Amino acid sequence: MKIIRWLLGRLILILNFIFAPKKLKRPVAEQQKVDQETQHLQLFQYQACPFCVKVRRAMRRKALNITLIDAKKAENKQKLAEQGGQIKVPCLRIEENNEVTWMYESSDIISYLETRFA
């Protein structure tokens, strides 16, 4: 089963690389403003998770430079469990007005990003 998962994960990554969506082109000043807003966002993810790939593709389409955190690393997994409440990816950590929110579902994350960065 591990071999099948590994092969499917590599296939997902290859297809994602080949069919990567185009980035949104913004004026430089506007992109800098968006980059500044995304500094307070972190995406906890696994590289080959299909739901994480879905979120990363949406981020690329919107040209969002959100910090990606590998949730397979022990310290990141522990942070996700302790602060987020569960070990589940993708998970978007949103820090606004000194408050931290953890968003877990890929469709919810994409909706949030599309609404916030419309």
N, C-alpha and C positions, 0 to 999 in steps of 0.2 A: 504493500500500500504506500509506503514511503517513496518508493521509486516512481510510482504513478503520480503522486502529488508533486514530486520534484520535477518530473517531465512536464506535467501540465503547467506548473509555475513557470518553467523556462519558456514554454510555448506562449504563455500569456505575455511574458516580458518581450519576447521577440516580436510578436504581433503588435504589441503596444509601440515598440520602437519603429516598426515599419509603417504603421498607420497612425503615427502621432498627429494630433490635431494641430492646426495652425494657431499661433499665438495672436492675441488681439494686439493691434498696433495703436498705441496712444501717443499723444504729444509727450515730450520728455517731462515737462512740469507735472502733468497729470499722472504719469507713471511713477514719478517720485513721491507724489502724495499717496498713491495706492501702496507703494512699497513701505512708506512710513506707517500706514494703517495696518499692514499685514505683519509688522514687527511683533505685534501682540498676539499672534496666532501661531499655533504649533499643531502639526498633524502627526499623531502617533499612528504608525502604520507598519505593515509587513510589505516587503518589496514585491512579492509575487501574489499577494492577496487580490482576487479579482475586484472586490469592493473598494480596496485601496487604490487600485489602478483606475477605477471609475472616478474616484474623487480627484486623483492627480491629473487625469485628463481634463476634468472640468476646471481645475486650477490653471492648467496650461492654456486652455481656451480663453480664460479671462486674464491671462498674463499676471497671475498672482504669485508672488515670491514668499510663500509660506514655508516656515522651517519644517523640515521633515525629520521625524524622530523614529528611529528603528526600535520598535516595541519588542523585538526579540532579545535585545540586550537586557541583562538582569536588572540593572539599575533603572532603566526606563520602564520595564515591566512592573517593577516594584512601585515606581512613582505613579504609573497608570492605575494600579490596584489601590494604593493608599489614597491618592488625591481624587482620582476619577471615580472610584467605587467599584470598578470591574475591569478585568483584563479582556478587552474586546476592541478590535480594530475594524475600520478606521475610527479614530476618535480625534475630534478637533478640540483643542484647548483654547478657549477664548478668554482673554484678560481685558476687561473694560472697567474703568473707574475703580480700580483696586479690587474688583470682584472677578472670580474665576468661574467659568462655566465649562462643563465638559459635554460635548455633543457626540453621540455615538452612531447613529444610522447614516449610511452613505447618502441616501436620498435627502435626509434632513440637512446634512452638511452642504450638499450641493445647492439646495434651495436657499440656505442661509447665505452662501457665497454669492449666488446670483442676485439675491435681494440686496445685500449690502454693497456689492460692487457692480451694480447695474449700469 
